[in-house]
Amino acid sequence: MTGAMIQLGTMMAKRMMAGLGAALLALAPALAHAQADAADALDSGDTAFVLGMALLALALLLPGIVLHHGGRLRAHAFAALATETGAIAAIVSLLWVMVGYTLAFGTVTSGWLGSGNAWMLIDLANVRGASAVPEIAFVLLQLGYLVCAAGLLTGAWAERGNVAWVVPFAGLWSLIVYAPLAHWIWCGGWLASRLGTVDAGGALVVHGSLGISALVITLLMGRRARFDETAETPGSVPGLGLAGTGMVWIALLALGAGATLAASDDAGTALINGQVAAAAGALTWLVIEAMTTGKAHPATLARGALAGLVAASGALGAMAPGAAMLAGLAGAVLGWIAMRLIRAAGIDDAADLVAVHGVGGLAGAMLAAPLIAGTLGGTGYAEGMGPLRQVIAQGLATGVVVAWSAIGTAIAALMVAMVVPMRIAEADETAGIDRASHGVDSWNLD
């Protein structure tokens, strides 16, 4: 009896194994097909292009920002600026991976913030949206935009910021101000989905928020010691600042092209538009400065180039090159006027962030409305949108960015200031100026 039961059990086991094997064989083609579909969805050329643009931008941004700001500030502040820039890049990178990316680009639910599906990057899609690029490459590209915005913000507290306040503030700013704006405009959030706001290259998300935040910080922190002595000087090493501007210029071009997520004619359009806009802005600012003051120096070209590029960023890959030239010219004119008004008001915008990025970015967002029109060689309006409706959408989004950036920046700044002071002691600041003026410890943090 026992032997019969064992024999029966053996037969049943063999039949189950045979059935399981048949099922696996039947399923194998389906699994192979699914893997093939996943592989086919990715394009190695597009992926390499996006990764290359992201790496190029990140490689240029850190030294570029240090030189761009440092060449226009007094020499004693250079080492502190370099330390702050590196520390900010480090903290925003960590926070971006931990929670920032999912807040900005997580699954859209309410339209206000992304869901928590991608915290610590644990649930990324095989491809990003309708592109042929893996989402992890998209994460890196978007980190480049954040490093650019947060790194350039160092100019807001130039020569007087306390590094113990700077680093945690930048981390909070990336979560409170930057991530929500990126979701609202770049991830199908409420400004994009309900209003139809467009921002191809960061006119609002990066530059508008950066400029308004810089204004708030400048007002909260106060002016530099002996501000009137250096308000009109081009900086300690002007040529160095222009070299840094060139790096930031190329980094922004790389980010704008990479944002198309394809090695295509759209990327080429973004590159040529950014280049001619920056060129138009540089020459326009140079001519205005020469006509009004009789002087021209490297900082003039630097301001103009970035002002032109920023003003074109709203419709970077969606307009014709001729329209990009007009945007660059307008950005330089408006930026120059804003710089003069800010200085006349006694506001210590040491790196001209408010004039170049704030005014330029907000103007670029509004210029996008007419410049993307098909009649001007642009890509045209989205379904259901027209010139008037696009102007309204851009105007409302501009107001939202201004309000959110100002309120969020003030909250983040004051929260950290409850623990550590925002700026160094005035005695330390003036001592640094005196040492630098006598050539002593000009490059020493101590």
C-alpha positions in Angstrom: 0.0 0.0 0.0 2.8 2.4 1.0 4.7 1.6 -2.2 1.7 2.3 -4.3 1.2 5.7 -2.7 4.9 6.6 -3.2 4.6 5.6 -6.9 1.4 7.6 -7.3 3.1 10.7 -5.6 6.1 10.4 -7.9 3.8 10.3 -11.0 1.9 13.4 -9.9 5.2 15.2 -9.2 6.5 14.4 -12.7 3.2 15.6 -14.3 3.4 18.9 -12.3 7.0 19.5 -13.3 6.1 18.8 -16.9 3.1 21.2 -16.8 5.3 23.9 -15.2 7.9 23.4 -17.8 5.3 23.7 -20.6 3.9 26.8 -19.0 7.4 28.4 -18.8 8.1 27.5 -22.4 4.8 29.0 -23.5 5.6 32.2 -21.4 9.2 32.5 -22.6 8.3 34.1 -26.0 6.0 36.6 -24.3 8.8 37.6 -21.8 11.3 37.9 -24.6 8.9 40.0 -26.6 8.3 42.3 -23.6 12.0 42.7 -23.1 12.5 43.4 -26.8 9.7 46.1 -26.6 11.4 47.7 -23.6 14.7 47.7 -25.5 13.1 49.1 -28.7 11.5 51.9 -26.7 15.0 53.2 -25.8 17.2 55.0 -28.4 20.9 54.7 -27.6 21.7 57.8 -29.7 19.2 60.0 -27.9 20.3 58.6 -24.6 23.9 59.3 -25.3 23.0 62.8 -26.4 21.0 63.7 -23.3 23.7 62.2 -21.0 26.4 64.1 -22.8 24.6 67.4 -22.6 23.9 66.9 -18.9 27.5 66.0 -18.1 28.8 68.9 -20.2 26.6 71.3 -18.3 27.6 70.0 -14.9 31.3 70.0 -15.8 31.1 73.7 -16.8 28.7 75.0 -14.2 30.8 74.7 -11.1 34.0 76.4 -12.3 31.9 78.7 -14.5 29.8 80.1 -11.7 32.9 80.6 -9.5 34.7 82.5 -12.2 31.6 84.3 -13.4 30.8 85.8 -10.0 34.4 85.8 -8.6 35.8 87.9 -11.4 33.2 90.6 -10.6 33.7 90.7 -6.9 36.5 91.8 -4.6 39.3 89.3 -4.4 39.1 88.5 -0.7 35.6 86.9 -1.3 36.8 84.5 -4.0 37.7 81.5 -1.8 34.4 81.8 0.2 32.5 81.9 -3.1 34.2 78.8 -4.4 33.4 76.9 -1.1 29.8 78.0 -1.2 29.3 77.0 -4.8 30.7 73.5 -4.3 28.8 72.9 -1.0 25.5 74.1 -2.6 26.0 71.7 -5.6 26.6 68.9 -3.2 23.5 69.5 -1.0 21.1 70.1 -3.8 22.3 67.0 -5.6 21.7 64.8 -2.5 18.3 66.3 -1.9 17.3 66.0 -5.6 17.9 62.3 -5.5 16.3 61.8 -2.0 13.1 63.8 -2.5 13.5 66.8 -4.8 13.0 64.9 -8.1 9.8 63.2 -7.0 8.4 66.5 -5.8 9.1 68.0 -9.1 8.7 65.2 -11.6 6.9 62.4 -9.7 3.6 61.1 -11.0 1.1 64.0 -11.5 -1.9 63.7 -9.1 -3.2 67.0 -7.9 -1.1 69.2 -10.2 0.6 70.8 -7.2 3.3 68.4 -6.3 4.6 65.1 -7.8 3.7 61.9 -5.9 6.2 60.0 -3.8 6.7 57.3 -6.3 10.3 58.4 -7.2 11.8 59.2 -3.8 15.4 58.0 -3.7 14.7 57.2 -7.4 13.2 53.8 -6.4 10.5 53.8 -9.0 11.6 55.3 -12.3 10.1 54.5 -15.7 12.0 52.7 -18.5 11.6 55.9 -20.6 10.6 59.4 -19.7 7.2 60.3 -21.1 7.0 60.0 -24.8 10.7 60.2 -25.3 13.1 57.4 -26.1 15.4 58.3 -23.2 15.6 56.4 -19.9 14.2 58.4 -17.0 17.5 58.2 -15.1 19.1 60.3 -17.8 16.3 62.8 -17.5 17.0 62.9 -13.7 20.6 63.9 -14.4 19.7 66.6 -17.0 17.2 68.2 -14.6 19.8 68.2 -11.8 21.9 70.3 -14.1 19.2 73.0 -14.2 18.9 72.9 -10.4 22.7 73.2 -9.9 22.6 76.1 -12.3 19.9 78.0 -10.4 21.1 77.3 -6.9 24.8 77.9 -7.8 24.1 81.2 -9.4 22.2 82.3 -6.4 25.5 82.7 -4.6 25.8 86.1 -6.1 22.9 87.3 -4.0 24.9 87.3 -0.7 28.3 88.0 -2.3 31.0 89.0 0.1 28.8 88.9 3.2 27.0 85.6 3.4 27.6 83.2 6.3 28.4 79.7 4.8 26.7 78.1 7.8 23.5 79.8 6.6 24.1 79.5 2.9 24.2 75.7 2.6 21.0 74.7 4.5 19.2 77.7 2.9 20.1 76.5 -0.6 18.8 73.0 0.3 15.5 74.3 1.5 15.2 76.6 -1.4 15.5 73.7 -3.8 12.6 72.0 -2.2 10.3 74.9 -1.2 10.8 77.1 -4.3 12.4 75.3 -7.2 10.7 71.8 -7.1 7.1 73.0 -7.0 7.7 75.5 -9.9 9.3 72.7 -11.9 6.3 70.5 -11.3 3.7 73.2 -12.1 5.4 74.2 -15.5 7.5 71.3 -16.7 5.7 68.2 -15.4 2.1 68.9 -16.5 1.2 70.7 -13.2 -1.5 73.2 -13.0 0.2 76.1 -14.7 0.9 74.0 -17.8 -2.2 71.8 -17.9 -4.8 74.4 -16.9 -3.4 77.6 -18.2 -1.2 76.3 -21.1 2.0 78.0 -19.8 5.1 77.3 -21.9 8.8 77.5 -20.7 11.1 75.7 -23.0 14.5 76.6 -21.4 13.8 77.8 -17.8 12.8 81.4 -18.2 10.4 81.0 -15.3 11.5 77.9 -13.5 15.2 78.7 -13.4 15.9 82.4 -14.1 12.7 84.0 -13.0 12.7 82.2 -9.6 16.5 82.8 -9.3 16.2 86.6 -9.9 13.2 87.2 -7.5 14.9 85.0 -4.8 18.1 87.1 -5.2 16.1 90.3 -4.7 14.5 89.0 -1.5 17.8 87.8 -0.1 19.5 91.1 -0.9 16.8 93.0 0.9 16.9 90.7 3.9 20.6 90.6 4.2 21.4 94.3 3.5 24.1 95.9 1.6 27.8 95.0 1.7 30.2 96.9 3.9 31.5 100.0 2.0 29.0 99.3 -0.7 29.4 102.8 -2.3 33.1 102.2 -2.8 32.6 99.4 -5.3 29.1 99.7 -6.6 30.2 100.8 -10.1 33.5 98.8 -10.4 33.6 95.9 -12.8 35.3 93.6 -10.3 38.7 92.4 -9.2 39.5 90.3 -12.3 37.1 91.3 -15.0 38.6 89.0 -17.7 38.2 86.1 -15.3 34.5 86.9 -15.0 34.0 86.9 -18.8 35.7 83.5 -19.0 33.3 82.1 -16.4 30.4 83.6 -18.3 31.5 81.7 -21.3 31.3 78.5 -19.3 27.8 79.3 -18.0 26.8 80.3 -21.5 27.8 76.9 -23.0 26.2 75.0 -20.0 22.9 76.7 -20.6 23.1 75.9 -24.3 23.7 72.3 -23.4 20.8 72.1 -21.0 18.5 73.8 -23.5 19.4 71.3 -26.2 19.3 68.3 -23.9 15.8 69.3 -22.7 14.5 68.3 -26.2 15.3 64.7 -25.1 16.4 63.8 -28.7 19.4 64.3 -31.0 17.1 66.0 -33.5 16.5 69.2 -35.3 14.7 70.5 -32.3 18.0 70.3 -30.3 19.8 72.0 -33.2 17.2 74.8 -33.1 17.6 75.3 -29.4 21.4 75.5 -29.8 21.4 78.0 -32.6 18.7 80.1 -31.0 20.5 80.3 -27.7 23.8 81.2 -29.4 22.4 84.1 -31.5 20.3 85.4 -28.6 23.4 85.5 -26.4 25.4 87.2 -29.2 22.7 89.8 -29.8 22.5 90.5 -26.1 26.2 90.9 -25.6 26.6 93.4 -28.5 23.5 95.3 -27.5 24.6 95.8 -23.9 28.1 96.7 -25.1 26.8 99.4 -27.4 24.4 100.8 -24.8 27.2 101.0 -22.2 29.6 102.6 -24.6 27.0 105.2 -25.7 25.9 106.1 -22.1 29.2 105.9 -20.2 31.9 106.0 -22.8 33.3 102.8 -21.4 33.2 99.1 -22.2 34.7 96.3 -20.2 34.4 92.5 -20.0 31.6 92.6 -17.5 29.5 94.5 -20.0 29.8 91.6 -22.5 29.1 89.1 -19.7 25.9 90.7 -18.6 24.6 91.2 -22.1 25.3 87.6 -23.2 23.5 86.1 -20.3 20.7 88.6 -20.5 20.1 87.7 -24.1 20.3 84.0 -23.6 17.9 84.2 -20.6 15.4 86.2 -22.5 15.3 83.6 -25.3 14.9 80.7 -22.9 11.2 80.9 -22.7 10.8 79.7 -26.3 14.3 78.4 -26.9 13.5 75.6 -29.3 10.1 76.8 -30.4 10.9 80.0 -32.3 12.9 81.0 -35.4 16.5 82.3 -35.1 15.4 85.7 -36.2 13.0 85.8 -33.3 15.7 84.7 -30.9 17.9 87.6 -32.0 15.0 90.0 -31.1 14.6 88.3 -27.8 18.3 88.7 -27.1 18.2 92.4 -27.9 15.1 92.9 -25.8 16.7 91.1 -22.9 19.8 93.2 -23.0 17.9 96.5 -23.2 15.5 95.6 -20.3 18.3 94.2 -18.2 20.4 97.3 -18.6 17.5 99.6 -17.6 16.8 97.3 -14.6 20.4 97.4 -13.5 20.5 101.2 -13.6 17.2 101.4 -11.6 18.3 98.9 -9.1 21.6 100.7 -8.5 19.8 104.1 -8.3 17.5 102.6 -5.6 20.6 101.6 -3.5 20.0 97.8 -3.8 23.2 95.9 -3.6 22.6 93.4 -6.5 26.3 92.6 -6.6 26.1 90.0 -9.4 23.2 91.7 -11.3 21.1 88.6 -10.7 17.9 90.6 -10.4 18.5 92.5 -13.6 20.0 89.8 -15.8 18.1 86.7 -14.6 15.0 88.1 -12.9 14.0 90.7 -15.4 15.4 88.7 -18.3 13.6 85.5 -17.3 10.2 87.2 -16.7 10.5 89.1 -19.9 11.5 86.0 -21.8 8.4 84.2 -20.5 6.2 87.0 -21.9 8.1 87.2 -25.2 7.5 83.5 -25.7 3.8 84.2 -26.4 4.3 86.1 -29.6 7.6 84.6 -30.7 6.3 81.0 -31.0 3.6 82.0 -33.4 3.7 80.2 -36.7 3.6 83.4 -38.7 7.0 84.3 -37.2 8.5 81.0 -38.0 7.8 79.4 -34.6 6.3 76.0 -33.9 2.8 77.6 -33.3 0.4 77.4 -30.4 -0.9 74.3 -28.7 -4.4 73.1 -29.5 -7.0 75.5 -28.0 -4.4 78.2 -27.5 -4.0 81.5 -29.5 -2.0 84.7 -29.2 -4.2 86.3 -26.6 -4.8 83.3 -24.5 -1.1 82.5 -24.5 -0.2 86.0 -23.4 -2.7 85.6 -20.5 -1.3 82.2 -19.6 2.3 83.6 -19.6 1.3 86.7 -17.6 -0.5 84.7 -14.9 2.4 82.2 -14.6 4.8 85.1 -14.3 2.8 86.5 -11.4 2.7 83.1 -9.7 6.4 82.6 -10.1 7.2 86.1 -8.6 4.9 85.5 -5.6 5.9 82.0 -4.9 9.6 82.7 -5.3 9.4 85.7 -3.0 7.3 84.0 -0.3 9.2 80.7 -0.4 12.6 82.4 -0.3 11.7 84.5 2.7 10.4 81.5 4.5 13.5 79.4 3.8 15.8 82.3 4.6 14.2 83.2 8.0 13.8 79.5 9.0 17.6 79.0 8.7 18.3 82.4 10.2 16.6 81.3 13.4 19.5 78.9 13.9 22.5 80.7 12.4 22.9 84.3 11.2 22.6 85.1 7.5 25.7 87.2 7.1 29.2 87.3 8.7 30.0 90.0 11.2 30.7 93.4 9.7 34.1 93.5 11.4 35.1 90.3 9.6 33.8 91.7 6.3 35.6 95.0 6.6 38.8 93.2 7.8 38.7 91.1 4.7 38.4 94.3 2.6 41.3 95.9 4.3 43.5 92.8 3.9 42.7 92.6 0.3 43.4 96.3 -0.3 46.9 95.7 1.1 47.4 92.5 -0.7 47.3 90.4 2.5 45.5 87.0 2.6 43.4 88.0 -0.4 42.6 84.4 -1.2 42.4 83.0 2.4 39.1 82.0 3.9 40.4 83.0 7.3 
